[in-house]
């Protein structure tokens, strides 16, 4: 289990994990699971000597829900946490549904932000089907109605229960056409199996998941010329969950953005043909940005 701590800030309770030593990284986890997944996917960052500060985002476990659907509220909570920890300069990583909170943090707190890494990250609100996961574009109007929330919660619970029984189905849905690149990787199965238990737990308390959906149809996308720090965008063109259009949008909006062309494991960017290149590029970027 990932060790958790809590801090009562002026704007709400923040539950967080703080592991590792060395240059600090503020990490915004993805949708559907809490911060426990970070230790599963990001062991290479810990091995490289970084400190990972990972708050549970609003609505997940012990963290205050706050302003529903607000990426800026999530960013504000994180800033309070850094003050509490006496950390005044970080690299910021946002993965998947953590992309918009990470971008809002870089926008609102440039003095804290040495660099930004967006990993298979949401960067644009769902105002058009092109931004949604494959096959869900026709459901866009439903995501905007609260009456749809009970159905979404039910579907999310069913999904994670199915994944516990058949983790390969999750790997296939997350990797899409890259499935054949990673299906024989035993590490992927181990990680997804562990993640499924976290997904079931979060699905039973869906406030964070539903808050993320409200954020995605909200109005806090990455905006043109609002982020000034160096930014690395890691995104597989074949990602079936967060379309590559999100990476292209962030690249157009951020003047110091770098978007390498690398073949990864679809949404599972830590695996696939060029996963080692991804890790090398990211580590070099972080070292330069944090002057390690």
TAVENMO-V136296 format. One line per field, one symbol per residue. burial: I if it has 24 or more other C-alpha atoms within 12 Angstrom, else O. A space follows every 50 residues. Layout:
burial=???
This chain:
burial=OOOOOOIOOOOIIIIIIIIIOIIIIIIIIIIIIIIIIIIIIIOIIIOOOI IIIIIIIIIIIIIIIIIIIIIIIIIIIIIIIIOOOOIOIIIIIIIIIIII IIIIIIIIIIOIIIIIIIIIIIIIIIOOOIIIIIOOOOOIOOIOOOOOOO OIIOOIIOIIIOIIOOIIOIIIIIIIIIIOIIIOOOOIIOIIIIIIIIII IIIIIIIIIIIIIIIIIIOIIIIOOOIIIIIIIIIIIIIIIIIIIIIIII IIIIOOIIIIOIIIIIIIIIIIIIIOOIIOIIIOIIIOIIOO
